Amino acid sequence: MKDLYGLIGYRLSHSFSRKYFSDKFQREHISNAEYGLFELEDIQELPELLEEQPEIRGLNVTIPYKQQVMRYLDELDGSAKKVGAVNTIKFLKGKRIGYNTDYYGFKESLEKWVEGAKIEKALILGTGGASRAVKCALYDMGIEYIMVSREASEHAVSYAELKEKYDLQDYPLIINTTPLGMSPHTEVCPDLSYEKLSASHLCYDLVYNPEETLFMKKAAEQGAAVKNGMEMLHLQAEKSWEIWNQ
Ligand SMILES: NC(=O)c1ccc[n+]([C@@H]2O[C@H](COP(=O)([O-])OP(=O)(O)OC[C@H]3O[C@@H](n4cnc5c(N)ncnc54)[C@H](OP(=O)(O)O)[C@@H]3O)[C@@H](O)[C@H]2O)c1
């Protein structure tokens, strides 16, 4: 019987993960593994799924269950504890262990991109699920950050405040963790004063489809270096594979 891996979430038809792992199994001649999609209407269906599919060795977790799934696990690895969300589960000797590979994917891709350059301050656009992994990675890299949100709060400034009171030159790293600009709504981007960006900026978009988002295009027009979320996506998937097979 093949080892089974898969993705749990809700509305999975456009999943990147299944194609990624199917291609990987073919490319690397891994013939004893299969990757399936397990759509759950409610996270309470997870125990039943695990009973029905005892050959599952690992799962990825996506929206909307990255936090809800935590109560079904026996242990959390440091990455999942830090981020407060799980996107990978390993089944080991009857134990269910949760990890967060978005954290690893983002941190590794950023470290490679900046190549040891000392970055002191960053802006994180958006305060949703993905921003939590980004926040932890920046913290661990010693980069100070400000969160930017549609609504100002104790933890975030609004886009209007950012324009009025902050100098973008003080924030050489800007990370878009909002879904703005993602296909098919490619005509939108976060509300920034793009004309104030310069060649000293690094603008990282977690969105990976399209290859160049409007955020990246507008930043590049000012001379900024830009990067999309594709490498992070691949790194987080590879990290899941490594965790399942270590
Ligand atoms: N490359 C990768 O490996 C990777 C991994 C994870 C996620 N992602 C991508 O990252 C993006 C965010 O994912 P997520 O799970 O964090 O999504 P999310 O929780 O739905 O949204 C993130 C945040 O974006 C802001 N936002 C949402 N709609 C907005 C709008 N219309 N205008 C301005 N801000 C808006 C919100 O923050 P405020 O309410 O504070 O404004 C929201 O909390 C998605 O495109 C996802 O595909 C990529």
The ligand as a Gaussian input file, in Angstrom:
#p B3LYP/6-31G(d) Opt

LIG

0 1
 N        3.908000      32.278000      -0.865000
 C        3.467000      31.492000       0.093000
 O        4.026000      30.433000       0.408000
 C        2.233000      31.931000       0.843000
 C        1.936000      31.359000       2.093000
 C        0.794000      31.818000       2.774000
 C       -0.011000      32.798000       2.187000
 N        0.316000      33.290000       0.959000
 C       -0.494000      34.321000       0.324000
 O       -0.581000      35.418000       1.216000
 C       -1.832000      36.062000       1.052000
 C       -2.487000      36.243000       2.413000
 O       -2.820000      35.003000       2.984000
 P       -3.624000      34.945000       4.371000
 O       -3.931000      33.517000       4.605000
 O       -2.921000      35.725000       5.426000
 O       -4.959000      35.709000       3.940000
 P       -6.021000      36.455000       4.828000
 O       -5.852000      36.049000       6.256000
 O       -7.317000      36.234000       4.147000
 O       -5.668000      38.003000       4.606000
 C       -4.529000      38.620000       5.059000
 C       -4.808000      40.057000       5.461000
 O       -4.866000      40.872000       4.314000
 C       -5.611000      42.038000       4.610000
 N       -6.615000      42.199000       3.564000
 C       -7.548000      41.312000       3.169000
 N       -8.319000      41.824000       2.190000
 C       -7.861000      43.083000       1.983000
 C       -8.266000      44.132000       1.115000
 N       -9.287000      44.001000       0.281000
 N       -7.578000      45.309000       1.179000
 C       -6.533000      45.470000       2.039000
 N       -6.134000      44.500000       2.888000
 C       -6.773000      43.325000       2.851000
 C       -6.268000      41.819000       5.960000
 O       -5.535000      42.530000       6.964000
 P       -6.156000      43.859000       7.638000
 O       -7.565000      43.485000       8.006000
 O       -5.289000      44.082000       8.788000
 O       -6.115000      44.950000       6.625000
 C       -6.128000      40.318000       6.145000
 O       -6.098000      39.946000       7.479000
 C       -2.642000      35.212000       0.078000
 O       -2.557000      35.789000      -1.196000
 C       -1.932000      33.883000       0.109000
 O       -2.048000      33.184000      -1.128000
 C        1.419000      32.885000       0.289000

